């Protein structure tokens, strides 16, 4: 793998993470090439247009706010160069929430992305959820139990 490609992938996901922390679904969608191929944890596949994707991201951002996510840490843990234009990047995401004067891990999850070179630079072509949906549901359930009298 070319060092420049690895650096570009790291920059892409650094900016991607920042936009999640800002909370702007339209800007997050700019990181993708549509139609997006979205592989769920249960093995099902969905092709998503930008107009369908933005409401899904808005819903995720709303969930993050409800869970009081204060910081998102993303680490590229593996990159496989598939060809001269495409790579498979594996990221570990850690979501933090405030706990007193410190931050505590809400959950960590792994997601894989097919990243391709386009005329507009690197874009995410496909997203493969490994365990994030399961972790989000568990975090929401834990918050509900905490809030219940």
Wavefront OBJ file of the C-alpha trace (Angstrom):
o trace
v 0.000 0.000 0.000
v 1.249 3.418 -0.863
v 1.963 5.571 2.171
v 0.122 8.485 0.547
v -3.077 6.387 0.191
v -2.907 5.379 3.854
v -2.453 9.018 4.870
v -5.412 10.033 2.680
v -7.610 7.359 4.271
v -6.627 8.520 7.757
v -7.405 12.146 6.813
v -10.750 11.116 5.326
v -11.877 9.416 8.520
v -10.526 12.180 10.757
v -12.697 14.688 8.893
v -15.601 12.211 8.835
v -15.401 11.845 12.631
v -15.321 15.624 13.093
v -18.501 16.010 11.090
v -20.211 13.395 13.245
v -19.221 15.378 16.327
v -20.550 18.569 14.700
v -23.762 16.699 13.905
v -24.492 17.694 10.310
v -26.033 14.834 8.314
v -25.730 16.672 4.965
v -21.997 17.160 5.431
v -21.581 13.564 6.574
v -23.300 12.428 3.379
v -20.663 14.323 1.377
v -18.135 11.642 2.386
v -20.080 8.990 0.481
v -20.546 8.077 -3.158
v -24.168 7.215 -3.840
v -25.844 4.903 -4.212
v -24.231 3.563 -1.058
v -24.053 -0.181 -0.489
v -24.867 -0.827 3.139
v -24.256 -4.253 4.648
v -26.008 -4.910 7.950
v -24.858 -7.089 10.798
v -27.460 -9.719 9.939
v -25.944 -10.144 6.465
v -28.646 -8.240 4.598
v -27.660 -5.680 1.990
v -29.297 -2.391 1.178
v -28.614 0.137 -1.571
v -29.207 3.620 -0.204
v -29.649 6.891 -2.088
v -28.450 10.161 -0.574
v -32.069 11.215 0.052
v -32.602 8.045 2.143
v -29.213 8.217 3.832
v -29.509 11.698 5.354
v -32.616 10.869 7.477
v -30.864 7.690 8.695
v -27.843 9.745 9.772
v -30.134 12.317 11.432
v -31.717 9.478 13.423
v -28.262 8.190 14.446
v -27.165 11.702 15.474
v -30.346 12.070 17.539
v -29.537 8.778 19.269
v -26.000 9.998 19.974
v -27.403 13.177 21.559
v -29.853 11.120 23.631
v -26.964 8.946 24.802
v -24.960 12.120 25.585
v -22.074 11.238 23.280
v -19.489 13.958 23.856
v -16.606 12.627 21.791
v -16.021 10.079 19.046
v -12.628 8.467 18.591
v -11.992 6.630 15.346
v -8.914 4.545 14.687
v -8.052 2.985 11.345
v -6.951 -0.489 12.427
v -6.451 -2.119 9.035
v -6.378 -1.185 5.361
v -6.337 -3.674 2.507
v -5.586 -2.263 -0.913
v -7.995 -3.981 -3.293
v -6.734 -2.325 -6.466
v -5.255 0.988 -7.580
v -8.462 2.867 -6.763
v -10.124 1.006 -3.893
v -9.263 -0.028 -0.350
v -11.074 -1.796 2.461
v -10.573 0.151 5.693
v -11.441 -1.208 9.134
v -12.144 1.321 11.854
v -12.674 0.959 15.554
v -15.019 3.636 16.840
v -15.140 4.538 20.529
v -17.995 6.730 21.706
v -17.458 8.640 24.929
v -19.913 10.368 27.226
v -19.327 12.634 30.209
v -19.053 10.983 33.596
v -18.333 13.520 36.286
v -15.342 15.575 35.171
v -14.034 12.767 32.962
v -15.206 10.833 29.916
v -16.378 7.243 30.002
v -16.682 4.802 27.139
v -20.258 4.325 26.082
v -19.312 1.613 23.602
v -16.785 0.683 20.961
v -17.643 -0.838 17.618
v -15.979 -1.992 14.424
v -17.093 -0.850 10.971
v -15.535 -1.585 7.595
v -15.637 0.779 4.646
v -14.931 0.323 0.962
v -13.149 3.557 0.065
v -12.657 4.480 -3.590
v -10.831 7.198 -5.464
v -13.248 9.438 -7.376
v -12.933 12.662 -9.334
v -13.807 14.430 -6.072
v -11.209 12.544 -4.014
v -11.675 9.560 -1.714
v -15.290 8.607 -1.046
v -16.944 5.835 0.930
v -18.635 3.423 -1.508
v -19.838 0.784 0.941
v -20.268 0.473 4.677
v -20.146 -2.891 6.416
v -21.432 -2.929 9.987
v -19.714 -5.484 12.156
v -21.268 -4.838 15.563
v -22.323 -1.183 15.912
v -26.099 -1.594 15.676
v -25.971 -4.208 18.444
v -23.847 -1.903 20.617
v -26.157 1.098 20.072
v -29.229 -0.931 21.032
v -27.473 -2.166 24.191
v -26.457 1.404 25.139
v -30.039 2.667 24.645
v -31.420 -0.203 26.762
v -28.875 0.491 29.512
v -29.813 4.180 29.532
v -33.525 3.322 29.802
v -32.866 0.995 32.739
v -30.825 3.720 34.440
v -33.632 6.265 33.952
v -36.415 3.927 35.128
v -37.581 4.476 38.732
l 1 2 3 4 5 6 7 8 9 10 11 12 13 14 15 16 17 18 19 20 21 22 23 24 25 26 27 28 29 30 31 32 33 34 35 36 37 38 39 40 41 42 43 44 45 46 47 48 49 50 51 52 53 54 55 56 57 58 59 60 61 62 63 64 65 66 67 68 69 70 71 72 73 74 75 76 77 78 79 80 81 82 83 84 85 86 87 88 89 90 91 92 93 94 95 96 97 98 99 100 101 102 103 104 105 106 107 108 109 110 111 112 113 114 115 116 117 118 119 120 121 122 123 124 125 126 127 128 129 130 131 132 133 134 135 136 137 138 139 140 141 142 143 144 145 146 147 148 149
